[in-house]
Amino acid sequence: MNPVSDIHHEAAKCVACGLCLPRCPTYGLLHDEAESPRGRLALMLALAKNDLPLEPRLESHLARCLGCRACERVCPSNVAYGKALDATRALIETSRGISAASTSKAARLLRWLVDKPDRTRTLGGILRLYQKSGLQWLMRTSRALRLFRLAELEADLPPVRSPRSFAEVYPVSHAPKGRVALFTGCLAQIADQQVLISAIRLLNRIGYEVHVPPGQGCCGALHLHDGQTGKAAELMRRNILAFAGAGDVILGVASGCTATLGEYAKYLEDDAALPFSARIMDINQFIAQQSWPSDISFRPLAKRIAVHDPCTLSNVLRQEDKPYALLARIPGAEIIPLADNAVCCGAAGSYHLTQVRIARQLRAPKIAQLERLGVDMLATSNSGCAMYLATGLRAAGLAIEVTHPVVLLERQIQ
């Protein structure tokens, strides 16, 4: 990855047509050209050419970008905006030693935790004790979390299960239709364990042997999007090695991770990166395109289920229709897409920890809409979005269950 070259290449494609402006969440909020994709591309190019110095105001405009990539869906020039943004953050990291996106203590702690799988498993045990012992209540009612600037990160914590180890292979009792590998990631193992369990069960039911390579870890997204490309590349290579020969397809359950896994070849000069990324598929997409055994049926569910489309599922993977196809299999369920699904919810990796005000402004209309709709459940395919939206629902006093489409589908199997 050559940051300066990548910035020049992508910025040169932009014809400043303005089609991206209505799709950009920050431009919609701030109405500032410097907070739009074309405005930021101009700033990126000026920085890469040394026409503008790296100073706080310029850096703040770039740091406020969510990286949602909604602009890419409407760009007639096919500007790879996400790649240019990552390159710019890498350039800033090199220039200053620390990027604007890295200034949050909570964000730095999060990156440190996901570096090594053992750290996240240890954290899971600690968090389980923290929640069950009453210490969480004490910390939340005191000023300690705000004192250490960890209130935002702690508020997103879902109920944590005890850490568990996954078997390397989950076989089926008959000749399998095929072998698939499951990406477990890092935080999903403690914060969204049920989606991994449900995914394995559902894949087994439709006839697939599931492999869970033990050497895998964080996809590298948090480091990549914070400009730490060296560390991101290290994490990427670890996953490529772990999944060598494991399954014909590699399935991701969190769209943010899956999107990053599918773009390893963009960031690694490695012959193994392209074939690895070619094996990546979102689990909703994979399951939706399968022919199902005739003995599988679903219990009716008389619930109103709102569906949130994560940016990575819509703008990178382009598979936003697949959760709806899966949920449509459940008899009696009323499936309702959120009206503002094209707008980011504000979670955006660690963005909600570094740009708290804007993130909350983006989340607020979604929480208000869910209240107006009177839904019973919210389905989303990205764990980060799920945690951030669940935090907003709790704060609003709304008892709406937030779940993954695969969890809900597997739960309803008779």
C-alpha positions in Angstrom: 0.0 0.0 0.0 1.4 3.4 -1.1 -0.7 6.1 0.6 0.4 9.0 -1.6 -0.1 7.0 -4.8 -3.5 5.7 -3.8 -4.7 9.1 -2.8 -3.6 10.6 -6.2 -5.1 7.7 -8.1 -8.6 7.9 -6.5 -8.8 11.7 -6.2 -8.0 12.1 -9.9 -11.1 10.2 -10.8 -13.4 12.6 -8.9 -15.2 15.1 -11.3 -16.9 17.0 -8.4 -20.3 16.2 -9.9 -22.0 16.4 -6.4 -24.0 13.2 -6.7 -22.4 12.0 -3.5 -23.6 15.0 -1.4 -27.2 13.8 -0.7 -25.8 10.4 0.4 -23.2 11.7 2.8 -24.4 11.6 6.5 -22.0 14.3 7.7 -22.7 16.6 4.9 -26.4 16.1 5.6 -25.9 17.1 9.2 -23.3 19.9 8.8 -23.9 21.3 5.3 -20.2 22.0 4.9 -18.4 21.2 1.7 -15.4 20.1 3.7 -17.6 17.4 5.3 -18.6 15.9 1.9 -16.9 13.2 -0.1 -15.7 15.5 -2.9 -14.6 18.1 -0.3 -12.6 15.5 1.6 -11.1 14.1 -1.5 -9.8 17.6 -2.4 -8.3 17.9 1.1 -6.8 14.4 0.8 -5.1 15.4 -2.5 -3.9 18.7 -1.1 -2.3 16.9 1.8 -0.7 14.2 -0.4 0.8 16.9 -2.6 2.0 19.0 0.4 -0.2 21.9 -0.8 -1.8 22.0 2.7 -0.1 21.4 6.0 -1.4 18.8 8.4 -3.1 20.9 11.0 -6.0 20.3 13.4 -8.8 21.8 11.3 -7.9 19.7 8.2 -7.5 16.6 10.3 -10.8 17.1 12.0 -12.7 17.2 8.7 -11.2 13.9 7.7 -11.7 12.4 11.2 -15.4 13.2 11.0 -15.9 10.9 8.0 -17.7 7.8 9.0 -16.2 5.7 6.2 -19.7 4.4 5.4 -18.9 4.5 1.7 -22.5 5.5 0.7 -20.8 7.8 -1.8 -19.3 4.9 -3.7 -22.8 3.6 -4.6 -23.7 6.7 -6.6 -20.3 7.7 -7.9 -20.3 7.7 -11.8 -16.5 7.8 -11.8 -16.1 4.7 -9.5 -13.9 6.5 -7.0 -12.8 4.0 -4.4 -13.4 6.5 -1.6 -12.8 4.1 1.2 -9.4 3.2 -0.1 -8.4 6.9 -0.4 -9.6 7.5 3.1 -7.6 4.6 4.6 -4.6 5.8 2.6 -5.0 9.3 4.0 -5.3 8.1 7.6 -2.1 6.0 7.0 -0.4 9.1 5.7 -1.5 11.1 8.8 -0.3 8.3 11.1 3.1 8.3 9.4 3.3 12.1 9.6 2.2 12.6 13.2 2.7 9.2 14.8 -0.9 9.3 16.0 -4.0 10.0 14.0 -7.0 12.1 15.0 -9.1 8.9 15.0 -6.7 7.5 17.6 -7.1 10.2 20.3 -9.9 8.4 22.2 -8.6 6.4 25.1 -11.5 3.9 24.6 -10.7 3.5 20.9 -7.0 2.8 21.8 -8.0 0.3 24.4 -10.3 -1.4 22.0 -7.6 -1.8 19.4 -5.2 -3.2 22.0 -7.7 -5.8 23.1 -8.4 -7.2 19.7 -4.8 -7.6 18.8 -4.6 -11.0 20.4 -7.4 -13.6 20.8 -6.2 -14.5 24.3 -6.8 -10.9 25.4 -10.4 -10.9 24.2 -11.1 -14.3 25.9 -9.6 -13.1 29.2 -11.7 -9.9 28.8 -14.8 -12.0 28.4 -14.3 -13.7 31.7 -13.6 -10.4 33.5 -16.7 -8.7 31.9 -18.9 -11.6 32.9 -17.8 -11.2 36.5 -18.1 -7.4 36.3 -21.8 -7.7 35.2 -22.8 -10.5 37.6 -21.1 -9.2 40.7 -22.9 -5.8 40.8 -19.7 -3.9 40.0 -21.2 -2.7 36.7 -24.1 -1.1 38.7 -21.6 0.6 41.0 -19.4 1.9 38.2 -22.4 3.2 36.3 -23.8 5.1 39.3 -20.5 6.6 40.2 -18.3 9.0 38.2 -15.5 6.5 37.7 -16.3 5.6 34.1 -16.4 9.2 33.0 -13.3 10.0 35.0 -11.4 7.4 32.9 -13.2 8.3 29.7 -14.6 4.9 29.3 -18.3 5.7 29.7 -19.1 5.4 25.9 -17.4 2.1 25.5 -18.9 0.6 28.7 -22.4 1.7 27.7 -22.3 -0.5 24.6 -21.7 -3.7 26.6 -24.4 -6.3 25.9 -24.9 -9.1 28.5 -21.7 -11.1 28.2 -21.6 -14.9 28.2 -18.9 -16.9 29.7 -16.0 -17.3 27.2 -16.1 -20.6 25.3 -13.8 -22.4 22.9 -15.2 -23.5 19.6 -14.4 -27.0 18.2 -12.3 -27.0 15.0 -14.9 -29.0 13.1 -18.7 -29.3 13.4 -19.6 -32.3 11.3 -23.0 -33.4 10.0 -24.4 -36.9 10.6 -24.7 -37.7 6.8 -22.6 -36.9 3.7 -22.1 -33.1 3.8 -23.2 -30.9 0.9 -19.9 -29.1 1.4 -17.4 -27.6 3.9 -17.5 -24.1 5.0 -15.2 -22.1 7.3 -16.6 -19.7 9.9 -14.9 -16.4 10.8 -15.3 -15.8 14.5 -13.4 -12.6 14.7 -12.5 -11.1 18.1 -15.2 -9.3 20.0 -18.0 -11.4 18.6 -16.8 -14.3 20.7 -17.7 -12.4 23.9 -20.3 -9.8 22.8 -22.2 -11.7 20.1 -21.5 -15.3 20.9 -25.0 -16.5 20.1 -24.8 -15.5 16.4 -21.8 -17.8 16.0 -23.6 -20.7 17.8 -26.7 -20.1 15.7 -24.7 -20.0 12.5 -23.0 -23.3 13.2 -26.4 -25.0 14.0 -28.1 -23.6 11.0 -25.3 -24.5 8.6 -25.3 -28.0 10.0 -29.1 -28.3 9.5 -28.9 -27.4 5.8 -26.1 -29.9 5.3 -22.8 -28.2 5.7 -19.7 -29.2 7.7 -18.4 -26.2 9.6 -14.7 -25.6 10.2 -13.6 -23.0 12.8 -9.8 -22.5 12.4 -8.2 -21.9 15.8 -5.5 -19.5 14.6 -7.8 -16.8 13.4 -8.3 -13.4 15.0 -9.3 -9.8 14.4 -10.0 -8.9 10.8 -7.8 -5.8 11.0 -10.6 -3.3 10.3 -10.1 -1.1 13.4 -6.4 -0.7 12.8 -6.8 -0.2 9.0 -9.3 2.5 9.4 -7.2 4.3 12.0 -4.2 4.4 9.7 -2.2 1.6 11.4 -1.6 -0.3 8.2 1.4 -2.2 9.4 -0.6 -3.7 12.3 -3.6 -4.3 10.0 -1.4 -6.2 7.5 -0.1 -8.4 10.3 -3.6 -9.3 11.4 -4.6 -9.9 7.8 -1.7 -12.3 7.1 -2.6 -14.2 10.3 -6.1 -14.9 9.0 -4.9 -15.9 5.6 -2.6 -18.4 7.1 -5.3 -19.7 9.6 -7.9 -20.3 6.8 -5.5 -22.0 4.3 -7.3 -25.2 3.3 -10.2 -24.7 5.7 -13.5 -24.9 3.8 -14.4 -23.9 0.3 -16.1 -20.7 1.4 -15.3 -18.5 4.4 -18.4 -17.1 6.0 -18.5 -13.9 8.1 -21.4 -13.2 10.5 -20.6 -9.5 11.1 -20.8 -7.4 7.9 -18.0 -5.0 9.0 -15.6 -7.9 9.4 -16.8 -9.6 6.2 -16.4 -6.5 4.1 -12.8 -6.1 5.4 -11.9 -9.8 4.8 -13.2 -9.4 1.2 -10.9 -6.5 0.5 -7.6 -8.0 1.8 -6.2 -8.0 -1.8 -6.6 -4.2 -1.9 -4.2 -3.7 1.0 -1.8 -6.6 0.8 0.9 -7.2 -1.8 0.6 -10.9 -1.2 -0.2 -13.7 -3.7 -2.4 -15.4 -1.1 -4.6 -12.3 -0.5 -6.7 -12.5 -3.7 -7.7 -16.2 -3.5 -8.4 -15.7 0.2 -10.8 -12.7 -0.5 -12.4 -14.6 -3.3 -13.6 -17.2 -0.7 -15.3 -14.6 1.5 -19.1 -14.5 1.7 -21.6 -12.9 4.1 -23.6 -15.6 5.9 -27.0 -14.1 5.0 -26.0 -14.3 1.3 -24.7 -17.9 1.6 -27.7 -19.3 3.4 -30.3 -17.4 1.3 -29.0 -19.0 -1.9 -29.1 -22.5 -0.6 -31.7 -25.2 -1.4 -33.2 -26.1 1.9 -33.9 -29.7 3.1 -37.6 -30.5 2.9 -37.8 -31.5 6.6 -37.0 -27.9 7.8 -40.0 -25.8 8.8 -40.4 -22.7 11.0 -42.6 -21.9 13.9 -44.9 -18.9 13.3 -43.8 -15.6 14.9 -46.5 -12.9 15.2 -44.0 -10.1 15.7 -43.2 -6.8 13.9 -39.5 -7.0 13.0 -37.7 -3.9 11.8 -34.6 -4.5 9.7 -31.5 -2.3 9.8 -29.2 -2.3 6.8 -25.5 -1.9 8.0 -23.4 0.3 5.7 -20.9 -2.5 5.1 -23.6 -4.9 4.0 -25.2 -2.3 1.7 -22.3 -0.2 0.3 -19.4 -2.7 0.3 -20.9 -6.2 0.1 -24.0 -5.1 -1.7 -26.1 -7.9 -0.1 -28.6 -5.8 1.8 -31.6 -7.8 0.4 -30.5 -11.1 1.8 -31.6 -10.7 5.4 -35.1 -9.9 4.2 -35.1 -13.1 2.1 -34.2 -15.1 5.2 -36.7 -13.5 7.5 -39.4 -13.9 5.0 -39.2 -17.7 5.7 -40.7 -17.1 9.2 -44.6 -17.4 9.0 -46.5 -14.6 10.6 -43.6 -12.2 10.9 -44.1 -8.6 9.6 -40.8 -7.4 8.2 -40.4 -3.7 8.1 -37.3 -1.9 6.7 -36.2 1.2 8.5 -37.0 4.2 6.3 -33.6 5.8 6.7 -31.5 2.7 6.1 -29.3 4.5 3.6 -28.0 6.7 6.4 -25.3 5.3 8.8 -26.4 4.6 12.3 -23.3 6.3 13.7 -21.5 3.2 15.1 -18.9 2.9 12.3 -16.3 0.8 14.1 -14.8 3.0 16.8 -16.3 6.2 15.3 -19.0 6.5 18.1 -16.1 6.5 20.6 -14.2 9.3 18.9 -17.0 11.4 17.4 -19.7 11.0 20.1 -21.8 14.0 19.2 -22.2 13.3 15.5 -22.7 9.5 16.1 -25.6 10.3 18.5 -27.2 12.7 16.1 -27.2 9.9 13.5 -28.6 7.3 15.9 -31.3 9.4 17.3 -33.7 9.4 14.3 -33.4 5.6 14.1 -34.4 5.2 17.7 -37.3 7.6 17.2 -38.5 5.7 14.2 -38.3 2.4 16.0 -40.5 3.9 18.7 -43.0 5.2 16.2 -43.2 1.9 14.4 -44.0 0.0 17.6 -41.8 -3.0 16.6 -41.0 -5.9 18.8 -37.6 -6.7 17.4 -34.7 -5.1 15.4 -32.6 -7.3 13.1 -29.2 -6.2 11.9 -26.2 -8.0 10.5 -23.4 -6.1 12.1 -22.4 -6.6 15.7 -21.1 -3.0 16.1 -24.3 -1.5 14.9 -26.3 -4.0 17.0 -24.5 -2.9 20.2 -24.7 0.8 19.4 -28.4 0.7 18.5 -29.2 -1.5 21.6 -27.5 1.1 23.8 -29.7 3.8 22.2 -32.8 1.7 22.8 -32.0 1.1 26.4 -31.4 4.8 27.0 -34.8 5.5 25.5 -36.5 2.9 27.7 -37.6 0.8 24.7 -37.8 -3.0 25.2 -37.0 -3.9 21.6 -34.8 -7.0 21.2 -31.8 -6.5 18.9 -30.8 -9.7 17.1 -29.0 -11.1 14.0 -31.3 -12.5 11.2 -29.5 -15.8 11.5 -30.1 -16.0 15.2 -33.8 -15.4 14.7 -34.1 -17.8 11.8 -32.4 -20.6 13.7 -34.5 -19.9 16.8 -37.7 -20.5 14.9 -36.8 -23.8 13.3 -39.2 -26.6 14.5 
